[in-house]
Amino acid sequence: MTPSAETPPLGRVYAALTVQVLISAGTYLAAKRAMTELSPFTVVLWRFLVCGVAFVALLALTPGRKLPPRHAWPRIALLGLMGGPVNQTLFFSGLSRSTAAHAALFYALTPLGVYVASLVLGRERASTRTTAGILTALVGVVVLLLGRGLASARGTLEGDLLILAAVVAWVVYTTEGKSLATEHGPLRATAWTMTVATVLQLPLAPFVLEPEAVWASSAAAKASIVYVGLMTSVVAYLLWSYALSKVPASRVAIFSNLQPAVTALVAWLFLDEALHWELALGGALVLVGVRLTQGVPVKAAPVVVRAG
């Protein structure tokens, strides 16, 4: 095999993750906007209805396998449950009770959780540089959010615990989703899991669909639902899955620490929020952490040979 065949196209991976970060940074703002008029459960259900229809259409229009092989169903069901109803219901419920700053801080734990899970499962090798990069980026997120007033942005304990539980579900989705994306490709892996996630949400429809309330909501609220349904749940998820199919899960997850800095810049550009010196320091630490992590050579986990 030639070296070019062994080396993942990191330029494309980084470009994909950069776009994914930009889309995800807007998710906090869009979700909070939609929930000013609609309940969290209603927003989550409509989000999955939008993305479920989109993924079914993508599967129908693209050549290749439409349904997953039988052996993949248990993993797809797990990923659909974790990445769909569990993660999103907990996240939206927590966000409605807490703040976007708190949510961003807890999601900054994702790279550490993914890295530890990958080590425990034997899917990555321990690396001092990777550990240092993840911890450096985490410190940068804390500095950044302190500068944006995290200490005074008091979310309830209940909301924070719900967001933390959502992060655990996202760690499971990221860790377990890598092998599925590598084996079947990012499109099918994401489409199958998100279609299952949508189906799992359908039993709630009679109770939280509220079509009259959604129809009567403002154009901004409707646009926010479309944003989280199409941009976040389709485009961003596909980009995340694509990156997982190319590089170790911990190197993908570290990019989530860029979201608070990007969100702060978006708020400065569009909401006239002030910039603080902590943004420069925290953002620099995050970038250093990301660079340290991405500089680690891609190594396969050690193969355990069993006798007999």
C-alpha positions in Angstrom: 0.0 0.0 0.0 1.3 3.4 -0.9 1.8 6.1 1.8 -0.8 8.3 0.3 -3.3 5.4 0.6 -2.4 4.9 4.3 -2.6 8.6 5.3 -6.1 9.9 5.8 -7.0 13.1 3.9 -6.5 15.3 6.9 -7.1 18.6 4.9 -10.6 17.4 4.1 -11.2 16.1 7.6 -10.2 19.5 9.1 -12.3 21.4 6.6 -15.3 19.1 7.4 -14.9 19.6 11.2 -14.5 23.4 10.8 -17.8 23.6 9.0 -19.3 21.2 11.6 -18.1 23.5 14.4 -19.6 26.6 12.7 -23.0 24.8 12.3 -22.9 23.5 15.9 -22.1 26.9 17.3 -25.4 28.2 15.9 -27.3 25.2 17.4 -27.2 26.7 20.9 -28.7 30.0 19.6 -31.3 28.4 17.4 -32.4 25.9 20.1 -32.8 28.6 22.7 -34.8 30.8 20.2 -37.2 28.0 19.4 -37.8 27.1 23.0 -38.9 30.7 23.8 -42.1 29.8 22.1 -42.3 26.0 22.1 -41.7 23.2 24.7 -38.3 21.4 24.5 -40.1 18.1 23.7 -42.0 19.7 20.8 -38.8 21.2 19.4 -36.9 17.8 19.7 -39.7 15.9 18.0 -40.0 18.3 15.0 -36.2 18.4 14.7 -36.2 14.6 14.2 -39.2 14.6 11.9 -37.3 17.1 9.7 -34.0 15.2 9.7 -35.7 11.8 9.4 -37.5 12.8 6.2 -34.3 14.2 4.9 -32.3 11.0 5.6 -34.9 8.7 4.1 -34.8 10.9 0.9 -31.0 10.7 0.8 -31.1 6.9 1.2 -33.7 6.6 -1.6 -31.8 8.9 -4.0 -28.3 7.6 -3.5 -27.1 4.3 -5.0 -26.2 1.4 -2.8 -27.6 -0.5 0.2 -30.8 1.0 1.6 -31.2 -1.1 4.7 -28.4 -2.1 7.1 -27.1 -5.7 7.3 -28.7 -7.8 10.0 -25.5 -7.9 12.1 -25.4 -4.1 12.3 -28.9 -3.6 13.7 -28.0 -3.8 17.4 -25.3 -1.2 17.1 -27.6 1.0 14.9 -30.4 0.8 17.5 -27.9 1.8 20.3 -26.6 4.7 18.3 -30.0 5.8 17.3 -31.1 5.7 20.9 -28.0 7.5 22.3 -27.6 10.1 19.5 -31.4 10.7 19.2 -34.0 10.5 22.0 -31.5 10.2 24.9 -29.0 12.9 23.9 -31.4 15.4 22.4 -34.2 15.1 24.9 -31.7 15.5 27.8 -29.9 18.3 26.0 -32.9 20.4 25.1 -34.5 19.8 28.5 -31.3 20.8 30.3 -30.8 23.8 28.0 -34.3 25.1 28.8 -33.4 25.1 32.5 -29.8 26.2 32.3 -27.7 28.5 30.1 -25.9 28.1 26.7 -22.6 28.8 28.6 -23.1 26.0 30.9 -24.1 23.6 28.1 -20.9 24.6 26.2 -18.8 24.0 29.2 -20.2 20.5 29.8 -19.9 19.6 26.1 -16.2 20.5 26.4 -15.8 17.3 28.4 -16.7 15.3 25.3 -13.1 14.8 24.1 -11.9 13.6 27.5 -14.8 11.2 27.7 -14.3 9.9 24.2 -10.5 9.5 24.8 -11.0 7.6 28.1 -13.7 5.4 26.6 -11.5 4.6 23.5 -8.6 3.6 25.8 -10.9 1.4 28.0 -12.3 -0.3 24.9 -8.8 -0.8 23.4 -9.6 1.3 20.3 -6.8 3.9 20.8 -3.3 3.9 22.4 -2.5 6.1 25.3 -0.6 9.2 24.3 0.9 11.9 26.6 0.5 14.5 23.8 -3.1 13.6 23.3 -3.9 13.8 27.0 -2.0 17.2 27.3 -3.9 18.5 24.2 -7.3 17.6 25.6 -6.6 19.0 29.0 -5.2 22.2 27.5 -8.2 22.7 25.3 -10.5 22.1 28.3 -8.7 24.7 30.4 -9.1 27.1 27.4 -12.9 26.5 27.4 -13.1 27.3 31.1 -11.1 30.5 30.7 -13.2 31.5 27.7 -16.5 30.9 29.5 -15.4 32.6 32.7 -14.7 35.7 30.5 -18.3 35.5 29.1 -19.7 35.6 32.6 -20.1 31.9 33.4 -19.9 32.6 37.1 -23.0 34.9 36.9 -24.9 32.7 34.4 -26.5 30.6 37.0 -28.3 27.6 35.6 -30.2 25.3 37.8 -28.6 22.1 39.1 -31.3 20.1 37.5 -30.6 21.6 34.1 -26.8 21.1 34.5 -27.3 17.4 35.4 -29.5 16.9 32.4 -26.9 18.4 30.1 -24.1 16.3 31.7 -26.2 13.2 31.0 -26.6 14.3 27.4 -22.8 14.6 27.1 -22.4 11.0 28.3 -24.9 9.9 25.6 -22.9 11.8 23.0 -19.7 10.2 24.1 -21.3 6.8 23.6 -22.5 7.9 20.2 -19.1 9.2 19.1 -17.1 6.2 20.4 -19.4 3.5 19.1 -20.2 5.4 15.9 -16.6 5.3 14.6 -16.6 1.6 13.5 -20.0 1.9 11.9 -19.0 4.9 9.9 -15.7 3.3 8.9 -17.4 0.1 7.8 -20.5 1.5 6.0 -19.5 5.0 5.2 -20.6 8.3 6.8 -23.8 8.7 4.8 -25.4 5.3 5.6 -24.1 5.2 9.1 -25.7 8.5 9.9 -28.8 8.0 7.9 -29.5 4.6 9.5 -28.9 5.8 13.1 -30.9 9.1 12.7 -33.8 7.3 10.9 -34.0 4.9 13.9 -33.8 7.9 16.2 -36.8 9.4 14.4 -38.8 6.2 14.7 -38.1 6.0 18.4 -39.5 9.5 18.8 -42.8 8.8 17.0 -44.6 7.3 20.1 -44.4 10.8 21.6 -46.1 12.5 18.7 -49.7 12.4 20.1 -48.5 14.2 23.2 -45.9 16.7 22.1 -46.4 17.2 18.3 -48.6 20.4 18.9 -49.0 21.3 15.2 -51.2 24.2 16.0 -48.6 25.8 18.3 -45.8 25.2 15.8 -47.9 26.7 13.0 -48.8 29.7 15.2 -45.2 30.3 16.2 -43.1 33.1 14.7 -41.0 32.7 11.5 -37.9 32.8 13.7 -39.0 29.9 15.7 -39.9 27.9 12.6 -36.6 28.7 11.0 -34.8 27.6 14.2 -36.5 24.2 14.0 -35.5 23.9 10.3 -31.9 24.9 11.2 -31.5 22.3 14.0 -33.3 19.7 11.8 -31.4 20.1 8.6 -28.2 21.9 9.4 -27.4 20.4 12.8 -29.0 16.9 12.5 -28.2 16.3 8.8 -25.2 18.3 7.6 -23.3 18.5 10.9 -24.0 14.9 11.8 -22.8 13.8 8.3 -19.6 15.8 8.7 -19.0 14.4 12.2 -19.5 10.9 10.9 -17.2 11.5 7.9 -14.4 12.7 10.2 -14.9 9.6 12.5 -14.5 7.3 9.5 -11.0 8.9 8.8 -9.3 9.6 12.1 -9.5 8.4 15.8 -12.6 9.4 17.7 -10.6 11.5 20.3 -9.1 13.6 17.5 -12.6 14.3 16.1 -14.1 15.1 19.5 -11.5 17.7 20.4 -13.0 20.0 17.8 -16.1 20.4 19.9 -14.0 22.6 22.2 -13.8 25.2 19.5 -17.6 25.7 19.7 -17.6 28.1 22.7 -15.0 30.4 21.0 -17.0 30.4 17.7 -20.2 31.0 19.6 -18.6 34.0 21.3 -17.5 35.4 18.0 -21.0 34.9 16.4 -22.5 36.6 19.4 -20.1 39.5 18.9 -20.8 39.8 15.2 -24.6 39.4 15.3 -25.7 40.2 18.9 -23.3 43.0 19.7 -21.9 41.2 22.7 -18.6 42.5 24.0 -15.4 40.7 23.6 -13.1 40.0 26.6 -9.4 39.3 26.9 -10.4 35.9 28.1 -11.6 35.1 24.6 -8.1 35.6 23.2 -6.5 33.6 25.9 -9.1 30.9 26.1 -9.3 30.6 22.3 -5.5 30.4 22.0 -5.4 27.6 24.6 -8.1 25.7 22.7 -6.2 26.0 19.5 -3.0 24.8 21.1 -4.9 21.9 22.6 -6.4 21.0 19.2 -3.0 21.3 17.5 -1.3 19.1 20.1 -3.9 16.4 19.6 -3.9 16.5 15.8 -0.1 16.3 15.8 -0.2 12.8 17.3 0.5 10.1 14.6 -2.5 7.9 13.8 -1.8 4.5 15.4 -4.0 1.5 15.5 -4.8 0.0 18.9 -2.7 -3.0 19.8 -4.2 -6.3 18.5 -4.8 -8.9 21.1 -4.1 -12.4 19.8 -6.0 -15.1 21.7 -4.6 -18.6 21.8 -6.6 -21.5 20.5 
